Amino acid sequence: MYGPGPTRAALLLLGVRLSALWSAAAVEIYTSGALEAVNGTDLRLKCTFSSFAPVGDALTVTWNFRPRDGGPEQFVFYYHLDPFTPKNGRFKDRVVWVGNPERYDASIMLWKLQFDDNGTYTCQVKNPPDVDGLVGTIRLSVVQTVTFSEIYFLALAIGCACALMIIIVILVVLFQHFRKKRRAERAHRVMEIKLKEEEKLNQENKVSVFLEDTD
């Protein structure tokens, strides 16, 4: 039989390796990287993650924002058991939690986009003991909405194109109809001519027979 010494040493070594593996694990963050959205619309900022440790009550999600034109980093959103949104600033009443930690989803929804929202959004997830890892980033570009005049001209162009197509189809149908009608009229005339010729020929034959009988 083996003594307790080697067994304890092996268990201790295994525990040290598992502890090192656990501490080396880090939260992996996945984001879209770059997004473009229209001014005035709503946008989902997607952020998902993977973690070596099971998701528990200690999980936290932090969203921050850095303006494109520079300036200090701004708080956007925080989650720990419950969502916490800004009480003031540009993101007040404009951020909604749409994530689900059980599905490794830390996404948020940003309402009514503005040009001031141009910049970089960071998503950080900590799931103790996994607290290390890179921060996910999304570079957002808010573009100009389509103006009424542009919509009007676009609708006008589409309408004109549709009307032109309808006119072309009608002309083709009418052309085919008149072409068939002309063919039918020609065929009718040919038949009339043939019938007249046959009738004339029959009359001539009758006259010939009558003259032969008279002789």
C-alpha positions in Angstrom: 0.0 0.0 0.0 1.1 3.6 -0.7 1.5 6.0 2.1 -0.6 9.2 2.4 2.3 11.4 1.5 2.4 11.0 -2.4 -1.4 11.1 -2.6 -1.6 14.4 -0.7 1.2 15.8 -2.8 -0.6 14.8 -6.0 -3.9 16.4 -4.8 -2.0 19.5 -3.8 -0.4 19.7 -7.2 -3.7 19.2 -9.0 -5.3 21.9 -6.9 -2.5 24.3 -7.7 -2.9 23.6 -11.4 -6.6 24.1 -11.3 -6.2 27.3 -9.4 -3.7 28.6 -12.0 -6.0 27.6 -14.8 -9.0 29.3 -13.1 -7.0 32.5 -12.5 -5.7 32.5 -16.0 -9.2 32.4 -17.5 -10.6 35.7 -18.7 -14.0 37.0 -19.9 -14.1 37.1 -23.7 -16.2 40.0 -25.2 -17.8 40.0 -28.6 -19.2 43.1 -30.3 -19.9 44.3 -33.8 -16.9 46.6 -33.9 -18.4 49.3 -36.1 -22.0 50.4 -36.7 -23.8 53.0 -38.8 -27.3 54.2 -38.0 -29.7 56.9 -39.1 -30.3 59.9 -36.9 -33.6 59.6 -34.9 -33.8 55.8 -34.9 -33.3 53.3 -32.2 -30.2 51.0 -32.1 -29.3 47.8 -30.3 -25.7 47.8 -29.1 -24.9 44.1 -29.1 -22.4 42.7 -26.6 -22.0 39.0 -25.9 -19.4 37.3 -23.7 -18.0 33.9 -22.7 -16.7 33.1 -19.3 -14.8 30.1 -17.8 -16.8 30.6 -14.5 -20.6 30.0 -14.4 -22.7 33.2 -14.4 -23.7 34.2 -10.9 -25.0 37.0 -8.9 -21.6 38.7 -8.9 -21.7 39.4 -12.6 -21.5 43.1 -13.6 -21.8 44.9 -16.9 -20.5 48.4 -17.5 -21.1 50.5 -20.6 -19.2 53.7 -21.2 -18.9 56.2 -24.0 -16.1 58.3 -25.5 -17.2 61.1 -27.9 -15.6 61.2 -31.3 -14.6 64.8 -30.9 -12.8 64.1 -27.7 -13.6 64.7 -24.1 -13.9 62.6 -20.9 -15.4 59.2 -20.8 -19.1 59.2 -20.0 -21.3 56.7 -18.1 -23.9 54.9 -20.2 -25.2 51.9 -18.2 -24.4 49.5 -15.3 -25.9 46.1 -14.5 -25.6 44.1 -11.3 -28.6 42.0 -10.5 -30.7 45.0 -11.7 -30.1 47.6 -14.5 -28.9 51.1 -13.5 -29.3 53.9 -16.1 -28.0 57.5 -16.0 -30.0 60.0 -14.0 -28.8 62.9 -16.1 -26.7 63.7 -19.1 -27.2 62.8 -22.8 -28.2 59.2 -22.1 -30.9 59.9 -19.5 -34.1 58.0 -20.4 -32.5 56.8 -23.6 -30.9 53.5 -22.5 -32.7 50.2 -22.0 -31.3 46.9 -20.8 -32.0 44.1 -23.4 -29.4 41.7 -22.3 -29.7 38.3 -20.6 -26.8 37.1 -18.5 -28.0 33.5 -18.6 -27.5 33.6 -22.4 -24.2 35.5 -22.0 -25.8 38.6 -23.5 -24.9 42.1 -22.2 -26.6 44.2 -24.9 -28.4 47.5 -24.5 -30.8 49.5 -26.6 -30.1 53.2 -27.4 -33.2 55.2 -28.2 -33.5 58.3 -30.5 -30.0 58.5 -31.9 -28.4 61.9 -32.1 -25.3 63.2 -33.9 -23.8 63.7 -30.5 -23.9 60.0 -30.1 -21.0 59.6 -32.6 -18.1 57.9 -30.8 -16.9 54.7 -29.2 -19.0 52.6 -26.8 -17.2 50.2 -24.5 -18.8 47.0 -23.0 -17.0 45.5 -20.0 -18.2 42.3 -18.3 -16.9 40.9 -15.0 -17.9 37.5 -13.8 -15.9 36.7 -10.6 -13.5 35.1 -10.5 -13.2 36.0 -14.2 -12.5 39.7 -13.9 -9.8 40.1 -16.5 -10.1 40.4 -20.3 -10.3 42.9 -23.1 -13.1 45.5 -23.2 -15.5 45.2 -26.2 -15.8 48.3 -28.3 -18.3 49.6 -30.8 -17.6 52.6 -33.1 -20.9 54.3 -33.9 -21.5 56.7 -36.8 -24.8 58.5 -36.8 -25.7 59.6 -40.4 -28.1 62.2 -41.7 -31.8 61.3 -42.1 -33.3 61.4 -45.6 -34.9 64.8 -46.0 -38.5 65.2 -47.3 -37.4 66.7 -50.6 -35.1 63.7 -51.2 -37.9 61.3 -50.3 -40.3 63.3 -52.6 -37.9 63.1 -55.6 -37.1 59.5 -54.9 -40.9 58.6 -54.8 -41.4 60.8 -58.0 -38.6 58.9 -59.8 -40.0 55.5 -58.8 -43.5 56.6 -59.7 -42.4 57.8 -63.2 -40.4 54.6 -63.8 -43.5 52.5 -62.8 -45.8 54.6 -65.0 -43.3 54.3 -68.0 -43.3 50.5 -67.5 -47.1 50.4 -67.4 -47.3 52.5 -70.6 -44.8 50.2 -72.4 -46.7 47.1 -71.3 -50.0 48.6 -72.6 -48.4 49.6 -75.9 -47.0 46.1 -76.3 -50.4 44.5 -75.6 -52.1 46.9 -78.0 -49.5 46.2 -80.7 -50.0 42.4 -80.3 -53.8 42.9 -80.4 -53.8 44.9 -83.6 -51.3 42.6 -85.2 -53.5 39.6 -84.5 -56.5 41.6 -85.8 -54.7 42.5 -89.0 -53.7 38.8 -89.5 -57.3 37.8 -88.9 -58.6 40.4 -91.4 -56.1 39.3 -94.0 -57.0 35.6 -93.5 -60.7 36.6 -93.9 -60.1 38.5 -97.1 -58.1 35.6 -98.5 -61.0 33.2 -97.7 -63.5 35.6 -99.3 -61.4 35.8 -102.5 -61.1 32.0 -102.6 -64.8 31.5 -102.1 -65.6 34.1 -104.9 -63.1 32.4 -107.2 -64.6 29.0 -106.4 -68.1 30.3 -107.0 -67.1 31.9 -110.3 -65.5 28.7 -111.3 -68.6 26.7 -110.5 -70.8 29.1 -112.5 -68.4 28.8 -115.5 -68.6 25.0 -115.2 -72.4 25.1 -115.1 -72.5 27.3 -118.2 -70.2 24.9 -120.0 -72.3 21.9 -119.1 -75.5 23.8 -120.2 -74.0 24.6 -123.6 -72.8 21.1 -124.1 -76.3 19.8 -123.4 -77.8 22.3 -125.8 -75.6 21.1 -128.6 
